[in-house]
Amino acid sequence: MDAEATQVMTRTGQFTTTSVSWETPVRSRLAAAIDRLSGPLAELVERGANEGDTRMLVADILSVGMNYSKYQDLTTEYRTGGESVDYAIVRDGALFAPVEVKGCAQDLDVRNIQTARRVAAEHDAEWIVLTNGRLWKAYHLRPSGDGEGTQPVLVVDVDLMDAESHERGIDALFHLTHEAVENGRLETLRTWNEALRAEPLAAVLRSEAVVAAVREEVRRTTGHPGHEGDADQVLRALTESVIARGLLPSEE
């Protein structure tokens, strides 16, 4: 194991490898900022604050919690035609993600990012952040299957006022912090989510490692010692009975 990493137990009881050099303090800083701003957030939500008031809270979360400098990493200058986004996260002088802010009382859905999508397309950005202060969503703009334009794919979805999923929310929002983006953690989260789509999972289910694991588990539960060709039998059963036909390679 890397000397810079250690195994820690999460609140869900699962182990994960966490870099002690930067991840732990970043998570702690983000959690502390969210806790500190929870009071103002609750007040804004209670009175149904407009977009202007919500933007002030969002700027605090972006700067204090996520460590984006208001003077170097955030800007309001990005626009397309006569439209503009509320904020934009800039990396190395280029647009990384437009940030669209809505009022605290407004529901959020993909229709809210149409302007941000146009700004992103004009400046070759792949990410969009949508928030009303309470809800935070990050979309990755995946190339459309027809090669025309992009398709927004939800990667981060957090409700800061959901007490039951507070720790999970902080963990998800962590991927949007300045440090996590710089260290590739947002990109690896995107890759993880992509790998959980039906087609990639179908390929995983047919992999040698999974077939071997299934074979060993079936052997254990049945008491059967195994026989010649049992791995091929497991693969055939997965292919013919478990995995939907439309998810298999065309040649099969």
HELIX and SHEET records of a PDB file:
HELIX    1   1 GLU A   23  GLU A   46  1                                  24    
HELIX    2   2 GLU A   51  ASP A   60  1                                  10    
HELIX    3   3 ILE A   61  GLY A   65  3                                   5    
HELIX    4   4 VAL A  110  ILE A  113  5                                   4    
HELIX    5   5 GLN A  114  GLU A  122  1                                   9    
HELIX    6   6 ALA A  163  SER A  165  5                                   3    
HELIX    7   7 HIS A  166  PHE A  174  1                                   9    
HELIX    8   8 HIS A  178  GLU A  182  1                                   5    
HELIX    9   9 ARG A  185  ALA A  195  1                                  11    
HELIX   10  10 ALA A  198  LEU A  205  1                                   8    
HELIX   11  11 GLU A  208  THR A  222  1                                  15    
HELIX   12  12 ASP A  230  ALA A  237  1                                   8    
HELIX   13  13 LEU A  238  VAL A  242  3                                   5    
HELIX   14  14 ARG A  245  LEU A  247  5                                   3    
SHEET    1   A 2 ALA A   5  MET A   9  0                                        
SHEET    2   A 2 PHE A  15  SER A  19 -1                                        
SHEET    1   B 6 LEU A  74  THR A  75  0                                        
SHEET    2   B 6 TYR A  87  ARG A  91 -1                                        
SHEET    3   B 6 ALA A  94  VAL A 101 -1                                        
SHEET    4   B 6 TRP A 127  THR A 131  1                                        
SHEET    5   B 6 LEU A 135  PRO A 143 -1                                        
SHEET    6   B 6 THR A 150  ASP A 159 -1                                        
SHEET    1   C 2 ARG A  79  THR A  80  0                                        
SHEET    2   C 2 GLU A  83  SER A  84 -1                                        
END                                                                             
